[in-house]
Amino acid sequence: MSDKPILPKVSEGIEGSIKAEYLGNEEKYVSELIEKVKKENPIIIKFLGDCLSGISKDNEEAKKAIIYSGLFVYKLLESQAQANKLEEDILGKD
């Protein structure tokens, strides 16, 4: 069994770029990210929806925190994987 993790370790640079994109237009960014994840990986959206089922309807802050957390973790991992792939392509790493 390999010690190499399956998911990439997210670097600070990735986090910073996502924050910059997000802070430019929060509602549009999140809306587009939801649509992207729905298309590419709908089980994640379903899972997040299931997580919301136990939260009272009037607790919008908790619902927002759950959705945003899930979406941003997805985006962080996706962006880091893309950066890693680009680095491998440029440097010819395996």
Contacts in CASP RR format, 6 or more apart in sequence:
PFRMAT RR
TARGET T0000
AUTHOR 0000-0000-0000
METHOD contacts of the structure
MODEL  1
MSDKPILPKVSEGIEGSIKAEYLGNEEKYVSELIEKVKKENPIIIKFLGD
CLSGISKDNEEAKKAIIYSGLFVYKLLESQAQANKLEEDILGKD
7 77 0 8 1.000
8 77 0 8 1.000
8 80 0 8 1.000
8 81 0 8 1.000
8 84 0 8 1.000
9 80 0 8 1.000
10 76 0 8 1.000
10 77 0 8 1.000
10 79 0 8 1.000
10 80 0 8 1.000
11 80 0 8 1.000
11 83 0 8 1.000
14 76 0 8 1.000
14 79 0 8 1.000
14 80 0 8 1.000
14 83 0 8 1.000
15 76 0 8 1.000
17 79 0 8 1.000
18 72 0 8 1.000
18 75 0 8 1.000
18 76 0 8 1.000
18 79 0 8 1.000
21 29 0 8 1.000
22 29 0 8 1.000
22 30 0 8 1.000
22 72 0 8 1.000
30 67 0 8 1.000
30 68 0 8 1.000
30 71 0 8 1.000
33 71 0 8 1.000
33 74 0 8 1.000
33 75 0 8 1.000
34 45 0 8 1.000
34 67 0 8 1.000
34 71 0 8 1.000
37 44 0 8 1.000
37 45 0 8 1.000
37 71 0 8 1.000
37 74 0 8 1.000
38 45 0 8 1.000
41 74 0 8 1.000
44 70 0 8 1.000
44 74 0 8 1.000
48 66 0 8 1.000
48 67 0 8 1.000
48 70 0 8 1.000
48 71 0 8 1.000
49 67 0 8 1.000
51 66 0 8 1.000
52 63 0 8 1.000
52 66 0 8 1.000
52 67 0 8 1.000
55 62 0 8 1.000
55 63 0 8 1.000
55 66 0 8 1.000
87 93 0 8 1.000
88 94 0 8 1.000
END
